Amino acid sequence: MCLALLPMGTTQVGSKDKAVWRSIEPAIASIVRGRQDVGSAALVDARGIFVTYLGSVYAPHVTARLADGRIVGMTLKASDDTTQLAVLQADDWIRSARPIAPEEDPLIAGDRLLAILPSGLVHADYEGSIHGLVASSKRLMPLSEIHFAAPPDKIGGALIVTADGEMIGFLDAALHSREGEEANEVLPSAMEGGSAAKPSLSRTLKSMLQVRPRRYGPQDMTTAYIVAPNVFRRTMEDLISGRGVDRPSIGVDVKNAPAGGALIESVAEGSSAAQAGLKPGDVVFEINGKRIEDQVALAKAVMEHQVGASLTVKVRRGRSMLIVPVRVGSHQAKRPANPEGAT
């Protein structure tokens, strides 16, 4: 895989960046379709296991070009709609590169990153962490906001690494918040096994997710999002292991309550919320001492805990206030190795 090194704003790609690229280039493959490069895949296991952006996987078996020019076939082993990650197994793999390690330390606003685009390597900056919607599943997820100069080519599926060459994820063109939708809609991010085909939030998230017109040096700035690195790392490990992807959940659909809090619309049968006695009509206004202002706050509070953790949930039921202990359950999302309909 041969990339040009592109300037980023007023800053040129320096010798350190070139050295980082040279160190990771042998572990990066280009997924090709005919004569077109459609995405990048990163070697994450010496057995020939690669991780990539699901939108780049155009068939159960794809063709990829390695850095040394070799053409290899890759078979889709597992994927996850929510994070848009896919795991590929290279055919007849002969170990030839050191796998790329995922970033384990938290990112700090202003951290320099590198975006690997089809047209070249460009600088990017980590702006901060927010919560936003993954359009394919309509589920709220922790996201990382990234800024870089507007490139001439598509950015969906671009691999993002730290300045030290550790992988943090892939840009996902499906991470967005649409303008003009109603905010007071049901949020399925805390569901266990419920339908994912719910309307998305937007007005609640609009101030966080809308692209703001800015300049990045002499060029227009692109604002893009990736799934938070810790979620990326955990999902990748789950997909490689074959055990499926576990996400914290208590098993409720909620919407914003008129007087504040999260109004429970439905409770999944057999879920943690059902076992704890939560009912439709209950309004959650506090979890573990933290005030819950709306449906987004509830989803964030649940996602901050590990599966199996105990929550102290305060709810309003009619004119009564109840304190309900709830165990964090699991919503397991395991998608079969079938990329039809991938975006």
C-alpha positions in Angstrom: 0.0 0.0 0.0 1.6 3.2 -1.1 0.3 6.5 0.2 1.3 10.1 -0.6 2.0 12.2 2.4 -0.3 15.2 2.3 0.1 18.6 4.0 -2.4 19.3 6.8 -3.4 23.0 7.0 -0.2 25.0 7.5 1.6 22.0 9.0 3.5 19.6 6.8 3.7 15.9 7.5 7.0 15.6 9.3 9.8 13.1 9.6 8.3 11.6 12.8 5.0 11.0 11.0 6.8 9.3 8.1 8.6 7.1 10.5 5.3 6.1 12.2 3.9 5.3 8.8 6.8 3.2 7.8 6.4 1.2 11.0 2.8 0.4 10.5 2.6 0.2 6.7 3.4 -3.5 6.5 0.4 -4.3 8.7 -2.1 -2.3 6.5 -3.9 -3.8 3.5 -6.0 -2.1 0.9 -9.3 -3.8 0.2 -9.8 -3.6 -3.6 -12.8 -4.1 -5.8 -11.7 -4.3 -9.4 -9.2 -1.4 -9.8 -10.6 0.6 -7.0 -9.4 0.8 -3.4 -12.5 0.7 -1.2 -11.0 0.7 2.3 -8.2 -0.2 4.6 -7.8 -3.2 6.9 -5.3 -3.4 9.8 -3.6 -6.6 10.9 -4.4 -7.1 14.6 -3.4 -10.7 15.1 -0.4 -12.6 13.7 -2.6 -15.4 12.5 -3.7 -13.1 9.7 -6.7 -11.5 11.3 -7.6 -8.0 10.1 -10.1 -5.5 11.3 -11.8 -3.1 9.0 -14.8 -0.8 8.4 -17.9 -2.9 7.6 -18.8 -0.6 4.7 -15.6 -1.7 2.9 -16.7 -5.3 2.9 -18.6 -5.8 -0.3 -18.9 -9.6 -0.2 -18.3 -12.5 2.1 -14.9 -13.0 0.5 -13.0 -9.9 -0.6 -9.6 -9.2 -2.3 -6.9 -7.2 -0.6 -3.5 -5.9 -1.5 -0.7 -6.0 1.1 2.1 -3.4 1.4 4.6 -5.6 -0.4 2.2 -5.9 -3.4 0.9 -9.4 -2.7 -2.8 -10.0 -3.4 -4.6 -12.1 -0.8 -8.2 -13.2 -0.3 -9.9 -12.4 2.9 -13.0 -14.0 4.4 -15.5 -12.1 6.6 -15.6 -13.9 10.0 -17.7 -11.5 12.1 -19.1 -8.0 12.1 -21.1 -5.6 14.3 -23.7 -3.2 12.9 -23.6 -0.8 15.8 -19.9 0.0 15.6 -19.6 -0.8 11.9 -16.6 -3.0 12.5 -15.7 -6.2 10.7 -13.1 -8.9 11.2 -11.5 -10.6 8.2 -9.3 -13.7 8.0 -6.6 -13.7 5.4 -6.4 -16.9 3.3 -3.3 -19.1 3.5 -1.6 -16.5 5.7 2.1 -16.3 6.0 3.3 -14.2 8.9 5.0 -11.1 7.4 4.2 -8.1 9.6 3.8 -7.1 13.2 0.2 -6.5 14.1 -0.9 -3.0 15.0 -1.8 -2.5 18.7 -5.0 -0.7 19.7 -4.6 2.5 21.8 -5.2 1.7 25.5 -4.6 5.1 27.1 -7.4 7.7 27.2 -7.1 10.4 24.6 -6.8 14.1 25.6 -8.3 17.0 23.7 -5.7 18.3 21.3 -3.9 15.0 20.8 -2.4 14.7 17.4 -3.7 11.8 15.2 -3.0 10.5 11.7 -5.8 9.7 9.3 -4.9 7.2 6.6 -7.0 8.1 3.5 -6.9 6.6 0.0 -5.1 9.7 -1.2 -2.6 9.9 1.6 -1.7 10.5 5.2 -3.0 13.6 6.9 -2.9 15.1 10.4 -6.0 15.1 12.6 -6.8 16.4 16.0 -8.8 14.8 18.8 -11.4 17.3 19.9 -13.2 15.4 22.7 -15.7 12.7 23.6 -19.4 13.0 23.1 -22.4 10.6 22.8 -24.1 10.3 19.4 -26.1 8.1 17.2 -25.0 5.3 15.0 -27.4 5.6 12.1 -27.4 2.0 11.1 -28.7 0.8 14.5 -30.2 4.0 16.0 -28.2 3.4 19.2 -26.5 6.0 21.3 -22.8 5.3 21.6 -19.8 7.1 23.0 -18.0 8.8 20.1 -14.7 10.7 19.6 -14.8 13.9 17.6 -11.9 14.4 15.2 -11.0 17.5 13.1 -8.8 17.6 10.0 -8.6 19.5 6.8 -11.2 18.6 4.2 -9.7 15.9 2.0 -10.4 15.5 -1.7 -11.7 12.0 -1.3 -14.2 10.1 0.8 -13.4 9.7 4.5 -15.7 6.8 5.4 -13.6 3.8 6.5 -10.4 5.8 6.9 -8.1 4.2 9.6 -7.1 6.5 12.5 -4.0 6.0 14.5 -2.2 8.0 17.2 1.0 9.9 16.6 2.7 6.7 18.0 1.0 4.4 15.5 -1.5 2.8 17.8 -4.9 2.2 16.3 -8.0 4.0 17.6 -10.6 3.2 15.0 -12.2 3.9 11.6 -14.0 7.0 10.5 -17.7 6.0 10.0 -19.8 8.0 7.6 -22.9 6.6 9.3 -22.2 8.5 12.6 -24.4 11.5 12.4 -27.4 13.5 13.7 -29.9 14.5 11.2 -31.3 18.1 11.3 -34.9 18.8 11.8 -36.1 15.6 13.6 -38.1 15.6 16.7 -36.2 15.0 20.0 -38.9 13.5 22.0 -38.6 10.1 20.5 -38.0 6.7 21.9 -34.4 5.8 22.5 -33.5 2.1 22.2 -29.9 2.4 23.4 -30.8 0.8 26.8 -32.8 -2.1 25.3 -32.1 -5.7 25.8 -33.1 -7.6 22.6 -35.6 -4.9 21.5 -36.0 -3.6 18.0 -33.2 -1.4 16.8 -35.4 0.2 14.1 -36.4 3.1 16.3 -36.4 6.8 15.2 -33.1 8.6 15.9 -32.7 11.5 18.3 -31.5 14.8 16.9 -32.6 17.9 18.7 -31.3 16.6 21.9 -27.9 15.9 20.3 -28.0 18.6 17.7 -25.8 21.0 19.6 -23.2 18.3 20.1 -23.2 16.7 16.7 -23.9 19.3 14.0 -20.9 20.2 11.8 -19.8 23.7 12.6 -18.3 25.8 9.8 -14.6 26.4 10.8 -11.3 26.8 9.2 -8.3 24.6 9.8 -5.3 26.6 8.7 -6.0 27.8 5.1 -8.4 24.9 4.4 -12.0 24.1 5.4 -12.2 21.8 8.4 -13.8 18.4 8.4 -15.5 17.3 11.6 -15.8 13.5 11.7 -16.6 10.9 14.3 -15.3 7.5 15.4 -16.6 5.1 18.0 -14.8 5.8 21.3 -11.4 3.9 21.4 -12.4 1.8 24.4 -15.5 0.7 22.7 -13.6 0.0 19.5 -11.0 -2.1 21.3 -13.6 -4.1 23.3 -15.8 -4.7 20.2 -12.7 -5.8 18.2 -11.7 -8.3 20.9 -15.2 -9.6 21.2 -15.5 -10.1 17.4 -12.1 -11.9 17.2 -13.0 -14.2 20.1 -16.3 -15.2 18.4 -18.3 -14.7 21.7 -20.4 -11.8 20.4 -20.5 -8.2 21.5 -21.9 -7.4 24.9 -23.2 -4.0 25.7 -24.5 -2.7 29.0 -28.3 -2.5 29.1 -31.2 -2.6 31.6 -33.9 -3.3 29.0 -36.1 -0.2 28.6 -37.2 2.1 25.9 -37.4 5.6 27.1 -38.2 9.2 26.0 -37.8 12.6 27.6 -40.3 13.2 30.4 -42.1 16.6 30.1 -41.0 17.6 33.6 -37.5 16.2 33.3 -36.1 12.7 33.6 -36.5 9.7 31.3 -40.0 8.3 30.9 -40.1 4.5 30.5 -42.1 3.6 27.4 -41.7 -0.2 27.5 -39.8 -2.8 29.4 -38.3 -5.8 27.7 -39.6 -9.2 29.0 -37.0 -10.9 31.2 -34.7 -7.9 31.3 -32.9 -6.5 34.3 -35.5 -3.7 34.5 -38.4 -6.2 34.4 -36.8 -8.3 37.1 -36.3 -5.2 39.3 -40.0 -4.2 38.9 -39.7 -1.1 36.7 -42.8 -0.4 34.7 -43.9 1.6 31.7 -44.9 5.1 33.0 -42.1 5.2 35.6 -39.9 8.3 35.3 -36.2 7.7 36.1 -34.7 10.9 37.6 -31.6 9.6 39.4 -29.1 6.8 39.1 -26.4 6.2 41.7 -26.8 9.7 43.0 -26.5 11.3 39.5 -29.4 13.3 38.3 -31.0 12.0 35.1 -32.3 15.0 33.1 -33.4 13.2 30.0 -33.1 10.0 27.9 -29.6 10.7 26.8 -28.5 11.0 30.4 -30.1 7.7 31.2 -28.3 5.9 28.3 -25.0 7.5 29.3 -25.4 6.4 32.9 -26.1 2.8 31.9 -23.2 2.7 29.4 -20.8 3.9 32.0 -21.1 0.7 34.0 -20.0 -2.9 33.3 -22.4 -5.8 32.8 -23.3 -7.1 36.2 -22.9 -3.8 38.1 -25.6 -2.8 40.5 -27.5 0.5 40.1 -29.6 2.4 42.6 -32.4 3.9 40.5 -34.8 6.5 41.7 -38.1 6.7 39.9 -41.4 8.6 40.1 -44.4 6.4 39.8 -47.5 8.5 40.0 -47.2 10.6 43.1 -44.7 8.1 44.7 -41.0 8.1 44.7 -39.3 4.6 44.6 -35.7 3.5 45.0 -35.1 0.4 42.9 -31.9 -1.7 42.8 -31.2 -2.7 39.1 -28.5 -5.0 37.8 -26.9 -3.9 34.6 -27.7 -6.6 32.0 -26.4 -7.3 28.6 -27.6 -6.6 25.1 -25.6 -9.0 22.9 -25.2 -7.9 19.3 -23.7 -10.6 17.2 -24.1 -10.2 13.5 -23.7 -13.2 11.2 -20.9 -13.1 8.6 -23.1 -11.7 5.9 -22.4 -8.2 4.7 -25.4 -7.7 2.5 -26.9 -4.3 3.0 -23.7 -2.9 4.6 -23.3 0.8 4.3 
